[in-house]
Amino acid sequence: MKSKIANFSAGPAAIPQEVLQEVKDELLNYKNIGSSIIEISHRDKTFVDIANQAKTDVIDLLNVPNDYEVIFLQGGATLQFSMIPLNFSYLGKVANFAEIGSWSSKAIKEASNICKVNVCTSSKDNNFTKIENFDEWNIVQDTSIVHYCKNETIQGVRVNHDIETNYPLFVDMSSCLFSETIDIKKYDFIYACAQKNFGPSGITLIILKRELLEKSNKDLPNILKYDAHAKENSMLNTPNTFGWYVAGKIFSWYKKNGGVKEMEKNSIKKTNHLYQIIDNSDFYINPVFQEQRSICNVVFTLQNNELESKFLSGAEENGLFYLKGHRSVGGMRASIYNPLEFEHVEHLGQYMIDFEKKYG
Ligand SMILES: *Cc1c(COP(=O)(O)O)cnc(C)c1O
């Protein structure tokens, strides 16, 4: 089954067509319980089973070790920008934040309202096109956490190697979780909002080392405490049941389709297809340092930027949608998350080649 358009949206983003079909089929009467899944209690066994299965599948897909906790929250990745410093900044005098794109800048801004922040590296001066080598990061001593964003969704740049530090390592993986294989043990705290790679907005996945929970700030309202959410198995209050349910379906879709290893292989194949077309032309430009290019978000501009609106409207006429870059940076962006099929990417590539022939 193929989707109607090629959906390059950055988030909320494409969901596998089979999953949407299943949701549609089940929506009125979930597995013959006589009601919809979104009109029963989150404490009902039917929903609790869905919730537990989703959690088990996350653990399975990402090989989450036993000493880690998996939590489903609301409030998007943005709530994490405040919740992390609230829970952990008291551990040290300063929190270290890497600034490698728009999302890390936002995280820094929010954290600065709560604690003292040391920006340990910034690629603002090169317009977020090249991240400084980790050796050069200026991580101060007596620090609570080190925070970075693994994949900058807006600039299309990624941290492509491990960050080794003795301090607790916190990582925003909102736009790359499930698109690349990771060794969870190398991180202390991972978070990702769902609407890029695992469903509708309104769910945020947290994977954190359990020992961090014991050290977290207890002097907060319950709703802001990771510890309280973990103790209640992410049901401290009513969760986003619909989001959780759809996320669960996407996790099982991942399992059926080869797991994260296969997703990574496909992400590299799909994005390389476009990077090659860009690199083989003087017409398209991708400004990102080659080795740090995202395997989820391909950004590009046209040498002649007056042609951009023509490029975008022509793309839509060809069934290629949501290619406009983020409003803060302009240009074009093809977000290529796991559900997007290779043939859609090939279709975009062909459109780019044809457009260049016509206007280049
Ligand atoms: C989308 C995104 C966010 C923000 O997510 P919200 O759910 O809108 O709060 C944060 N970080 C990254 C890397 C993102 O891609």
The ligand as a MOL file (V3000), in Angstrom:
LIG
                    3D

  0  0  0     0  0            999 V3000
M  V30 BEGIN CTAB
M  V30 COUNTS 15 15 0 0 0
M  V30 BEGIN ATOM
M  V30 1 C 11.0290 18.7040 17.2820 0
M  V30 2 C 12.1910 18.8320 18.1950 0
M  V30 3 C 12.0680 19.3910 19.4790 0
M  V30 4 C 10.7750 20.0010 20.0070 0
M  V30 5 O 9.8030 19.0960 20.2140 0
M  V30 6 P 8.3570 19.5360 20.8080 0
M  V30 7 O 7.6770 18.2300 20.9670 0
M  V30 8 O 7.7230 20.4370 19.8140 0
M  V30 9 O 8.5970 20.2100 22.1050 0
M  V30 10 C 13.1970 19.4290 20.2700 0
M  V30 11 N 14.3790 18.9450 19.8440 0
M  V30 12 C 14.5230 18.4160 18.6160 0
M  V30 13 C 15.8560 17.8950 18.1850 0
M  V30 14 C 13.4380 18.3420 17.7550 0
M  V30 15 O 13.5880 17.8130 16.5220 0
M  V30 END ATOM
M  V30 BEGIN BOND
M  V30 1 1 1 2
M  V30 2 1 2 3
M  V30 3 2 2 14
M  V30 4 1 3 4
M  V30 5 2 3 10
M  V30 6 1 4 5
M  V30 7 1 5 6
M  V30 8 2 6 7
M  V30 9 1 6 8
M  V30 10 1 6 9
M  V30 11 1 10 11
M  V30 12 2 11 12
M  V30 13 1 12 13
M  V30 14 1 12 14
M  V30 15 1 14 15
M  V30 END BOND
M  V30 END CTAB
M  END
